[in-house]
Amino acid sequence: MGRKTQSQEIIDTGVMVSGIKAHQDVLALRKIDNAFADTLQTKVDTCIKLNDEQETLKAKLKEKTEELDAVFADMLKQAGEARKIIKMDMPQSSWREFGIGDKR
């Protein structure tokens, strides 16, 4: 069985905090008391908040990637049209000036 995902670890740790609070009379003998549980819960809450922010950023990244891909495709199409015209109208010796290194 593989490792748990971060999301699953966060959920499991939240469940652990509930269990600690429910059985703190027994666990307090091992220094797992209410303060320990509160500190752990704060970390769970922070992880949830940060995970939510990360997911929002991933969604924005996906949107920007799609936007970039669309503009990039248009750029390549237009540059291809220009390349054809340059190759037909300009001497091969001047192609490098246009960033064209290939042969006819």
N, C-alpha and C positions, 0 to 999 in steps of 0.2 A: 504494500500500500504506500502511495506517495505522500509527500508533504502536504499539509493543509495550506489553503490559500490564506492570504492576510485577512480577508473578509471572514473566513471561517474561524480563524484564530481569535479575531475580535469578538465574534459572537460567542464562542466557547468561553472566552475569558469573562465576558459579561455574565454568563451562566454561573461561572465559578464564583464571581463576586456574590451573587445571590445565595449560593450554597454556603459561602463563608459566613455571610450575615445570619443565615438560618441556623448555623451550627457554631457560632462563635464561642459559646460556653465551653465546648470541647477543644476547639482550635486555639483558643487564647492561651492555653498552657504551652503551646508551641510558638508563641509570639505572632500568631496570625489573628489579630484582634480587629476591632471595628475601624481603627485608624488605618491599619494595613488595607482593609477592604475599601475604605474611602479613597485612599491613594490609588489603588488599583482601578477603581471605578472612574476616577478622574482621567487616568491614562486611557481607559477604554473610550470614554467620551471624546477625548482629544483625538484618538485614532479614528473614530467614526467621523468627526468633523473634517479631519484632514483627508480621509478617504473620499468623502463627498466632494471636497474641493478638487481633489485629484481627478475624480470622474468628470467633473465639470470641465476641467482643463483638457481632458482627453477628448471630450465632445467638441470643444472649440478647436482643438488640433485637427480633428477629423474634418470639420467644416473648412478650415483654412487649407488643408491638404487638397480637398476637392476643388476649392477655388483656385489654388495654385495649379493643379493639374489642368483645369479648363483653360486658364490663361496661357499656360505653357504649351498646350496643344495648338491653340490659336497662333502663338508666336512661331512655333515650328512650321505651321502651314504657310504663314505669311513669309517667313524666311525662305522656305522652299520655293515659293513663287518667285521671290526676288533672285534666288540662286539660278533658277532656270533662265530668267531674263538676262542676268549678268553674263551667264555662260554663252548665250546666243549673241549678245550685243557687244561684249567686251573681248579684247584679245586675251588668250589664255595666260600670257605673261603678266597681266594685271589682276588676275583672279585673287592672288594672295592679299592684295590690298583690300579685298572684300571678305577676307577670312575663308576663302575657298582654296583648299589645298589639293583637291582631287583632279583627276584628268577628265577629259571629255567623255 
